């Protein structure tokens, strides 16, 4: 295992990688003459009906600015052992020690936190953020862990469990073991940005039940790769919250010492104790999440509120289930993390009974039947976190609370429309599709089948049971947005997420350029460059029709009539400022005013799909879908970043060069570039990543 500390003064980016929220899928693409499409807002953490706040959030992502300057992050990992598939240790304390007797406690857990070190290497190092701490100025030459003397081992291949102990020479007065790694070279604060120590498992010797551990300095290769970080549970208190739900951020004061910065998005699951509120400042919670080295924060997968009367001595575990037996109400769990016990073997037997509380998405209580149906349906995508009472002799945990998370719940099929023919026999209804995405081969009407643990939001975003939702459908046809997986053969959408849509009128403004004017019908195409109140950020023009009551204003503030306005459009493309209103979802844009902007030089721009990113050269390739103001050569175009180029990420957030190329390296992105073109090279003064709508 190795440990790495990172000192960073990075400003926090509200890092919502290519949002998969239903709200982003159903952004309104309005047309006054074409059949309007609709927007649906997907949010786990806020009231569903607040469309205006949602749409305004597209122009700035709130955040606590959670810079971790002065914070030292302590990671653990290992160098793989071929002998063991499990090496479970209980960690009590971690200290950074320095010259002159300096000692800085980074991690302190009196009850201990149990970790399987062996899981932190799958052929290459994987990392777990154990805890941060503030490190004073000075020179530091070692890291010391206080660890339970006994280690639980699971043999590779056979899965046979055994125990071993660290030698007595490492004992401290409490009877635990002190494992120390020397730092060479020493680190100096301020100035050091990382330190890495490797608990080199493949060189650990176990002779007659005694372990001789090996620790060495390591270069930390791979730590900056976010995919190499493991989920871990952090216990503490939520601090002041910033942002617009579901994209929130806050500092989290750890019970073990230090603070971490936490971010949430539409995939974050809230598991409350008797309530399903979003994050609330001052509340104690357990957060299961993954460290993001780009934002220097923890992305929360699950936030579990801790109630005042909740037992703190329960054993906890999180991992993958197998050997599911719905009749017996049992399954096995291959734990990634435990608290309060170290499993004897590679799996723990989980039992449930009539007193077990079963929970699905958002912490909604499920019946035992629905829970096990959801568990079976999720298959390899199921993740479980639970607590209960552990029996050391039988390696069995009797579950008090069990929560299921489906790693694949954000499927690609989405539909929006009107309901009909609801039936509680199987919980199905029909949907007349007004808009869809990912439903190849779907007809105009499809069948909706709820998953056993379907996440349902009723009016105003209130979490709703299946029974409550179907009582709404029985009253009259409803407008709903749905997300799940589609079977073209049966014309059935298996719905994991359903949201009831509430109409609301929103005022909008938009800027852009015109094409294809028709003064006979009052129509023209409009390519939007900026919008407020509604998402019109598409790479193709929208089709608009002028209302009879619309007012027209010229570039110098003069009033224009209908004919003069269209004569300008016919003479050439014009830049316009448009004001109006739209009823969401499903309404058409009602234009109230149009102002023609003063003519100016149009700077060349282009949009397309990215490839071949080169962070060192500051370049990438763009396969063009459209361009303006220049004539490119045939084929993909080379883009080179200009010195001081403006870079924009998700929701228009300013990003730096490293973050840009991190996005481009993950996979191809849609990007807009603005700048100049010469000899086959486009020099970009501005790059905007256009995230899929």
Secondary structure, DSSP 8 states (H G I E B T S, - for coil): -EEEEE----------TT---HHHHT-----SSS---------SSS-TT-HHHHHHGGG---------TTEEEEEE-----SSEEEEEEEEEEEEEEEGGG-EEEEEEEEEEEEEEGGGGBSSSB-BEEEEEEE--SEEEEEEEEEE-SEEEEEETTT--EEEEEE-GGGB-TTS-EEEEEEEEEEEEETT--EEEEEE-GGG-EEETTEEE--EEE---TTTT-GGGB--EEEEEEEEEEEEETTEEEEEEEETTSSEEEEE--TT-EEE-SS------TT-EEEEEEEEETTTTEEEEEEEEE--TT--SS-EEEEEEEEEEETTTTEEEEEEEEEES---SSS-EEEE--TT-EEE-GGG-EE-HHHHHHHHHHHGGGEEEEEEEEEETTTTEEEEEEEEEEETT-S-SEEEEEEEEEEETTTTEEEEEEEEEES-TT--SEEEEEEEEEEEEE-GGG-B--HHHHHHHHHHS--EEEEEEEEETTTTEEEEEEEEE---EEEEEEEEEEEEEEETTTTEEEEEEEEEESS----SS-EEEE--TT-EEE-TTS-EE-HHHHHHHHHHS--EEEEEEEEEETT---EEEEEEE-------EEEEEEEEEEETTTTEEEEEEEEEESS---SS-EEEEEEEEEEEE-GGG-B--HHHHHHHHHHS--EEEEEEEEETTEEEEEEEEEE---
